């Protein structure tokens, strides 16, 4: 079975239909994490490269959705033909994408993410990591971008054009982004780009201006719950994890798959108020800070009479003074900048929990 046919979220399928009805050589898919930017970008790439799709020039601008599909010359019949619903899912191109070997697709990600999602690294990068010369990168390396620029100038191997998928695009530093600019502005005629971002404001303005923008749709709660249940979660657990993720279904699924329980999440605020480090003992520093920021957010909301977002009201301790919460929020934001590179993870965890406990026990 094709990877693309496995439980594609309905809100992703709807956006795919809309975007495939338009023409453009570069798209920027933007929105917060957990809304499916990577899945949507990959679906667009599949449709563009599908062997049963017509050979199309990379077009700038857009056509009205009602006339675009006819202008693209898409076949109207046949179960294996690509339509506005995406690629056929059965051809050699679709299979090559499933097994990560498509000659006309270049995927640009941080190396840690490529390895997690099964995309192969370049021979040199893989050799450097295997030989312990360096660790996998957490940002998109300029060497990989230069390889992508060279890739865009080659002739299409399968005759359906080429595609470059960049995710998460905000992980390009300025040097890497600048290496992309000229190709993004004046691409070869048969290459298209999809930049998927969870923090588009961090991209260079010159990158954003060269792309057609699409803001990810925030799915309805009922749709998210149905999708999570289709992934195997019980309804109560799905609702709890969806709340913990702030309504973002992919983040909720990741939280469920991390081995955490809904009960542990509900108990977290009171455990932190007691200074119980064990409640967060197996979490990475970035995950700890994210959880504490969510707790701080809900307490700030409660202190001004608003509804909490990430925890049930009954789970929260009494809100401390607003000033204490504001100082805590600033401190957590500062800690988040170095969360991926802590000097000592254990000491950082103890310091964060102690800081949280002191804040929660603050008085006027």
C-alpha positions as CSV (number, residue, x, y, z in Angstrom):
1,X,0.0,0.0,0.0
2,X,1.3,3.5,-0.9
3,X,2.5,5.6,2.0
4,X,0.3,8.4,0.8
5,X,-2.9,6.3,1.0
6,X,-2.5,5.4,4.7
7,X,-4.9,7.5,6.8
8,X,-4.3,10.9,5.2
9,X,-5.9,13.5,7.4
10,X,-9.1,14.9,5.8
11,X,-7.9,18.5,6.3
12,X,-4.7,17.7,4.5
13,X,-6.5,16.1,1.6
14,X,-8.8,19.2,1.3
15,X,-5.8,21.5,1.1
16,X,-4.1,19.3,-1.4
17,X,-7.1,19.6,-3.6
18,X,-7.1,23.4,-3.4
19,X,-3.4,23.8,-4.0
20,X,-3.2,21.4,-6.9
21,X,-5.8,23.5,-8.6
22,X,-3.3,26.3,-8.8
23,X,-0.1,26.8,-10.6
24,X,3.2,28.1,-9.1
25,X,6.9,27.2,-9.1
26,X,7.4,27.8,-5.3
27,X,5.0,27.3,-2.4
28,X,5.5,28.3,1.3
29,X,3.3,26.2,3.6
30,X,3.2,28.0,6.9
31,X,1.6,27.6,10.3
32,X,2.4,26.2,13.8
33,X,3.7,22.7,14.4
34,X,1.3,19.8,14.3
35,X,-0.9,20.9,11.4
36,X,0.7,18.8,8.7
37,X,3.0,21.0,6.7
38,X,5.3,18.1,5.8
39,X,2.5,15.7,4.9
40,X,0.9,18.4,2.6
41,X,4.2,19.2,1.0
42,X,4.9,15.6,0.3
43,X,1.4,15.1,-1.2
44,X,2.0,18.0,-3.6
45,X,5.4,16.6,-4.7
46,X,3.8,13.2,-5.3
47,X,1.2,14.7,-7.6
48,X,3.7,16.8,-9.5
49,X,6.0,13.8,-10.2
50,X,3.4,11.1,-10.7
51,X,4.1,9.1,-13.9
52,X,0.5,9.3,-14.8
53,X,0.5,13.1,-14.6
54,X,0.9,15.3,-17.7
55,X,4.3,16.9,-18.2
56,X,3.9,20.4,-17.1
57,X,6.1,23.6,-17.2
58,X,6.8,25.2,-13.9
59,X,4.4,28.1,-14.0
60,X,4.4,31.3,-12.0
61,X,1.3,33.0,-10.8
62,X,-2.0,31.1,-10.6
63,X,-5.1,30.2,-12.5
64,X,-8.7,30.3,-11.1
65,X,-9.3,27.0,-9.4
66,X,-12.3,26.3,-11.6
67,X,-10.3,26.4,-14.7
68,X,-6.9,25.3,-13.5
69,X,-7.3,21.6,-13.7
70,X,-8.5,21.8,-17.3
71,X,-5.6,24.1,-18.2
72,X,-3.2,21.6,-16.7
73,X,-4.6,18.9,-19.0
74,X,-5.2,16.3,-16.2
75,X,-6.8,13.1,-17.4
76,X,-10.4,12.8,-16.2
77,X,-10.8,9.0,-16.1
78,X,-9.0,5.9,-14.8
79,X,-8.5,4.9,-11.2
80,X,-4.7,5.2,-11.5
81,X,-4.7,8.6,-13.0
82,X,-3.7,11.6,-10.9
83,X,-6.5,14.0,-10.3
84,X,-7.2,17.0,-8.0
85,X,-7.2,14.3,-5.3
86,X,-3.4,13.8,-5.8
87,X,-1.1,11.2,-7.3
88,X,-2.2,7.8,-8.5
89,X,-0.4,5.9,-5.7
90,X,0.5,2.9,-7.9
91,X,3.1,4.0,-10.5
92,X,6.8,3.8,-10.4
93,X,7.2,7.4,-9.3
94,X,4.8,7.0,-6.3
95,X,6.6,3.8,-5.3
96,X,10.0,5.5,-5.6
97,X,8.9,8.3,-3.2
98,X,7.6,5.7,-0.8
99,X,11.0,3.9,-0.7
100,X,12.9,7.3,-0.7
101,X,14.7,6.7,-4.0
102,X,13.1,9.1,-6.5
103,X,15.7,10.5,-8.8
104,X,13.8,13.8,-9.4
105,X,13.0,14.6,-5.8
106,X,15.5,16.4,-3.5
107,X,14.5,16.6,0.2
108,X,16.2,19.2,2.4
109,X,15.9,18.7,6.1
110,X,18.2,18.7,9.2
111,X,20.1,15.5,9.1
112,X,18.5,14.3,12.4
113,X,15.1,14.7,10.8
114,X,16.1,13.0,7.6
115,X,17.3,10.0,9.5
116,X,14.1,9.9,11.6
117,X,11.9,10.0,8.5
118,X,14.0,7.5,6.5
119,X,15.4,9.9,3.9
120,X,18.9,9.0,2.8
121,X,21.8,11.5,3.4
122,X,24.4,12.3,0.8
123,X,27.3,9.8,0.6
124,X,29.8,12.3,2.1
125,X,27.4,13.3,5.0
126,X,26.7,9.7,5.8
127,X,30.4,8.8,5.8
128,X,31.3,11.7,8.1
129,X,28.6,10.6,10.6
130,X,29.5,6.9,10.3
131,X,33.2,7.8,10.9
132,X,32.3,9.9,14.0
133,X,33.8,13.0,12.4
134,X,30.6,15.0,13.4
135,X,27.1,14.5,14.7
136,X,24.0,14.7,12.5
137,X,23.1,18.4,12.0
138,X,20.1,20.0,13.6
139,X,19.9,22.6,10.8
140,X,19.8,22.4,7.0
141,X,23.5,22.5,6.0
142,X,24.7,24.9,3.2
143,X,26.4,21.9,1.5
144,X,23.1,20.2,1.2
145,X,21.6,23.4,-0.3
146,X,24.4,23.7,-2.8
147,X,23.7,20.1,-3.8
148,X,20.0,21.0,-4.2
149,X,20.9,23.9,-6.5
150,X,23.0,21.7,-8.6
151,X,20.2,19.1,-8.7
152,X,17.7,21.7,-9.9
153,X,19.9,22.4,-13.0
154,X,20.0,18.8,-14.1
155,X,17.7,17.2,-16.6
156,X,14.7,15.4,-15.2
157,X,15.3,11.6,-15.0
158,X,11.7,10.5,-15.4
159,X,10.5,13.3,-17.6
160,X,8.0,14.8,-15.2
161,X,10.1,17.7,-13.9
162,X,11.8,17.9,-10.6
163,X,10.8,18.9,-7.1
164,X,12.6,20.2,-4.0
165,X,11.0,19.8,-0.6
166,X,12.4,21.9,2.3
167,X,11.2,21.1,5.8
168,X,11.3,22.7,8.3
169,X,12.3,25.7,6.2
170,X,13.1,27.8,9.3
171,X,16.1,25.5,9.9
172,X,18.0,27.2,7.1
173,X,20.5,29.7,8.5
174,X,21.2,32.9,6.5
175,X,24.1,31.3,4.5
176,X,21.9,28.4,3.5
177,X,18.9,30.6,2.6
178,X,21.1,32.9,0.5
179,X,22.3,29.9,-1.4
180,X,18.7,29.2,-2.4
181,X,17.6,32.7,-3.3
182,X,18.7,33.0,-6.9
183,X,17.4,29.5,-7.9
184,X,14.2,30.3,-6.1
185,X,13.8,33.5,-8.0
186,X,14.8,32.2,-11.4
187,X,14.4,28.4,-11.3
188,X,15.0,26.1,-14.3
189,X,11.8,25.5,-16.2
190,X,11.0,22.1,-14.8
191,X,11.7,22.4,-11.1
192,X,9.3,23.3,-8.4
193,X,9.8,24.0,-4.7
194,X,7.8,23.4,-1.6
195,X,9.0,25.1,1.6
196,X,7.1,23.9,4.7
197,X,7.6,25.9,7.8
198,X,6.5,25.9,11.4
199,X,7.9,29.4,12.1
200,X,7.7,31.3,8.8
201,X,8.5,34.6,10.5
202,X,12.1,33.3,11.0
203,X,12.6,33.0,7.2
204,X,14.4,35.8,5.3
205,X,11.8,38.2,3.8
206,X,13.5,37.6,0.4
207,X,12.6,33.9,0.7
208,X,9.0,34.6,1.7
209,X,8.5,37.1,-1.1
210,X,9.6,34.5,-3.8
211,X,6.9,32.0,-2.8
212,X,3.2,31.7,-3.0
213,X,2.0,31.5,0.6
214,X,-0.5,29.1,2.0
215,X,-1.5,29.2,5.7
216,X,-2.3,25.8,7.1
217,X,-5.9,25.1,8.0
218,X,-6.6,24.5,11.7
219,X,-8.8,21.4,11.8
220,X,-12.0,21.2,13.7
221,X,-11.8,19.4,17.0
222,X,-14.2,16.7,15.9
223,X,-12.1,15.9,12.8
224,X,-8.9,15.8,14.9
225,X,-10.4,13.4,17.4
226,X,-11.8,11.2,14.7
227,X,-8.3,11.1,13.0
228,X,-6.6,10.3,16.3
229,X,-9.0,7.5,17.0
230,X,-8.3,6.1,13.5
231,X,-4.7,6.1,14.6
232,X,-5.6,3.8,17.5
233,X,-6.1,6.2,20.4
234,X,-9.1,5.7,22.7
235,X,-11.5,8.7,22.6
236,X,-10.7,9.9,26.2
237,X,-6.9,9.6,25.5
238,X,-7.3,11.4,22.2
239,X,-9.2,14.3,23.8
240,X,-6.5,14.6,26.6
241,X,-3.6,14.5,24.2
242,X,-5.3,17.0,21.8
243,X,-5.8,19.4,24.7
244,X,-2.1,18.9,25.8
245,X,-1.1,19.8,22.2
246,X,-3.2,22.9,22.1
247,X,-5.5,21.4,19.4
248,X,-2.8,20.4,17.0
249,X,-3.5,16.8,16.0
250,X,0.0,15.7,14.8
251,X,1.6,17.0,17.9
252,X,-1.1,15.1,19.9
253,X,-0.2,11.9,18.1
254,X,3.5,12.4,18.7
255,X,2.8,13.0,22.4
256,X,0.7,9.8,22.6
257,X,3.4,7.8,20.8
258,X,6.1,9.1,23.2
259,X,4.8,6.7,25.9
260,X,3.3,9.4,28.1
261,X,-0.1,8.8,29.6
262,X,-3.1,11.2,29.9
263,X,-3.0,10.7,33.6
264,X,0.6,11.8,33.9
265,X,-0.1,14.9,31.9
266,X,-3.1,15.8,34.2
267,X,-0.9,15.3,37.3
268,X,2.0,17.4,36.0
269,X,0.9,20.8,37.4
270,X,0.5,19.6,40.9
271,X,3.7,17.6,40.7
272,X,5.6,20.7,39.6
273,X,4.0,22.7,42.4
274,X,5.5,20.1,44.9
275,X,8.9,20.4,43.2
276,X,8.7,16.7,42.1
277,X,11.5,16.3,39.5
278,X,10.6,12.7,38.8
279,X,7.4,13.8,37.0
280,X,9.7,15.1,34.2
281,X,12.7,12.9,34.8
282,X,12.7,11.1,31.4
283,X,11.8,14.2,29.3
284,X,14.3,16.1,27.1
285,X,15.1,19.7,28.2
286,X,13.2,21.1,25.2
287,X,10.1,19.0,26.2
288,X,10.3,20.1,29.8
289,X,10.4,23.7,28.8
290,X,7.5,23.3,26.4
291,X,5.4,21.6,29.2
292,X,6.3,24.4,31.7
293,X,5.5,27.1,29.1
294,X,2.1,25.5,28.6
295,X,1.5,25.4,32.3
296,X,2.6,29.1,32.6
297,X,0.3,30.0,29.8
298,X,-2.7,28.4,31.4
299,X,-2.0,30.0,34.8
300,X,-1.7,33.4,33.1
301,X,-5.0,32.8,31.4
302,X,-6.6,31.8,34.7
303,X,-5.3,34.8,36.4
304,X,-7.1,37.1,34.0
305,X,-10.3,35.1,33.9
306,X,-9.7,33.2,30.6
307,X,-10.1,29.5,30.0
308,X,-7.0,27.3,30.1
309,X,-5.9,25.7,26.9
310,X,-3.6,22.8,27.7
311,X,-4.8,21.5,31.1
312,X,-8.2,21.0,32.5
313,X,-9.1,23.7,35.0
314,X,-9.2,21.2,37.9
315,X,-5.6,20.1,37.2
316,X,-4.2,23.6,37.8
317,X,-2.8,24.9,41.1
318,X,-3.9,28.3,42.4
319,X,-2.5,31.0,40.1
320,X,0.3,33.0,41.7
321,X,0.6,36.8,41.2
322,X,0.6,38.0,37.6
323,X,4.0,39.6,38.0
324,X,5.6,36.3,39.1
325,X,4.0,34.5,36.2
326,X,5.3,37.1,33.8
327,X,8.9,36.8,35.1
328,X,8.6,33.0,34.8
329,X,7.4,33.3,31.2
330,X,10.4,35.4,30.3
331,X,12.8,33.0,32.0
332,X,11.3,30.0,30.2
333,X,11.6,31.9,26.9
334,X,15.3,32.5,27.6
335,X,15.9,28.9,28.6
336,X,14.3,27.7,25.4
337,X,17.0,29.3,23.3
338,X,19.6,26.8,24.7
339,X,17.3,23.8,25.3
340,X,19.0,21.7,22.6
341,X,22.4,22.4,24.0
342,X,22.2,22.2,27.8
343,X,25.5,22.2,29.7
344,X,24.1,19.5,32.0
345,X,20.6,18.1,31.4
346,X,20.0,16.9,35.0
347,X,21.0,20.2,36.6
348,X,18.9,22.1,34.0
349,X,15.9,20.0,34.9
350,X,16.3,20.5,38.6
351,X,16.8,24.3,38.1
352,X,13.6,24.5,36.0
353,X,11.5,22.6,38.4
354,X,12.8,24.6,41.4
355,X,12.1,27.8,39.5
356,X,8.5,26.6,38.7
357,X,7.9,25.6,42.3
358,X,9.1,28.9,43.6
359,X,6.9,30.8,41.1
360,X,3.8,28.7,42.0
361,X,4.3,29.4,45.7
362,X,4.8,33.1,45.2
363,X,2.5,35.4,47.1
364,X,1.7,39.1,46.9
